[in-house]
Amino acid sequence: MITVAVTGGIGAGKSTVSAALRDRGAVVIDSDQLAREVVAAGTPGLQAVREEFGPRMIGPDGALDRVALAAVVFSDSAARARLEGITHPRVRARFTELQRQAPGDAVVVNDIPLLTTLSVAASFHLVIGVVADPDVRTRRLVGRGLSEADARARMASQLTDEERASLSDVIVHNHGEVAGLESAVNELWTGRLLPFEANTRTGRPALRNGGPELLPPDLRWPADGSRLAARVSAAVGGLPVDHIGPTAIPGMPAKDVIDLQLAVPDLLTADRLSADLTAAGFPGVPGDDRDTPHGGTQDRADDDPARWVERLHVNADPGRTLNLYLRVRDAPNWRWALLARDWLRAEPAERAAYLDVEQAANRHRAGAATDSADFSTEQWIDAAYSRGLRWALRTGWTPNAR
């Protein structure tokens, strides 16, 4: 089973996308419906609304006066946050209850309009953001009976498409072309969601879709790294996760692979976390993974191969290639991954030298004639290790002062 959030601004058509996924076999749970249930007449949720916003929010029939409440929360972000503090925990609890009733191989879709934070996004295996042109959204809302001014005001009170994109793994465009939407949902269902669910259920890595070639810097990489790091951290009880590697360096061409590092107190803990990571969509690669000791420092303990042992997990999602390294906090491989990232961010000349080596390696993989001495990334890192350590001493860099 995997859980998928479908989110979008008012009038974007998230419910249309959710319905299309239901037609293909997804189990769809509508958060709007759950939000109505948790504040229905006689519920603790409605009593909480009454206590927070006053008795005028309750109609003569004992039910919530939604028009009166909307007049307050849509014009006051603080009031909206107080309402969400009442409804969101109750909606999440009800969603979890319904999720447990779904088949073990289900793709459970939560149609959720107000997915606004990274912590909420991290609770799902995948987030689908639905977007549409503002004028299209306005026409849809006017067709539902809102005035144009009210429609635009409600749209303005919600996340922008750019903000929503940072929380979403997939963006579906719903500008009104039925054939295009059906094609996009078909591709998403068969090419991503079904294999993602099967891979997660069986603990199987997805086939790699990020080729070895270097790509120009992608503005999505930082958001992908943050979103995936939050998802990994949520799966393991909040342990720290960092985006490392070339895709964590702004402006750096790189392979389309997100590298993450999860800090653990010891490798026994890493092994205990394996089942939780697999259930969250990050299956482990069997056996020890061992980084190459770079050494060459006065601390000879850094030369000990046992201190460079790690665990490797990857992604069950065929839509995003990921390497997740579980490394012992304060071990040299943990420290070097963070240092190398920050050093290359800070030093353009070292960044350019590293890129030259990566480009030579890329040409070699493509079959171009290349002197073997020119494309060994590991050789460059061995030489760079001591330079990076000297930079850390000179600048006062520490892993906890990033």
Sequence and secondary structure as in RCSB ss.txt:
>XXXX:A:sequence
MITVAVTGGIGAGKSTVSAALRDRGAVVIDSDQLAREVVAAGTPGLQAVREEFGPRMIGPDGALDRVALAAVVFS
DSAARARLEGITHPRVRARFTELQRQAPGDAVVVNDIPLLTTLSVAASFHLVIGVVADPDVRTRRLVGRGLSEAD
ARARMASQLTDEERASLSDVIVHNHGEVAGLESAVNELWTGRLLPFEANTRTGRPALRNGGPELLPPDLRWPADG
SRLAARVSAAVGGLPVDHIGPTAIPGMPAKDVIDLQLAVPDLLTADRLSADLTAAGFPGVPGDDRDTPHGGTQDR
ADDDPARWVERLHVNADPGRTLNLYLRVRDAPNWRWALLARDWLRAEPAERAAYLDVEQAANRHRAGAATDSADF
STEQWIDAAYSRGLRWALRTGWTPNAR
>XXXX:A:secstr
 EEEEEEE TTS HHHHHHHHHHTT EEEEHHHHHHHTTSTTSHHHHHHHHHH GGGB TTSSB HHHHHHHHTT
 HHHHHHHHHHHHHHHHHHHHHHHHTS TT EEEEE TT  SHHHHTTSSEEEEEE  HHHHHHHHHHTT  HHH
HHHHHHTS  HHHHHHT SEEEE SS HHHHHHHHHHHIIIIIHHHHHHHHHT      S SS B   THHHHHH
HHHHHHHHHHTTS  EEEESGGGSTT  B S EEEEEEESSHHHHHHTHHHHHHTT  B SS EE      SS G
GGG GGGGEEEEEE S TTS EEEEEEETTSHHHHHHHHHHHHHHH HHHHHHHHHHHHHHHHHHTT    GGGS
 HHHHHHHHHHHHHHHHHHHT  GGG 
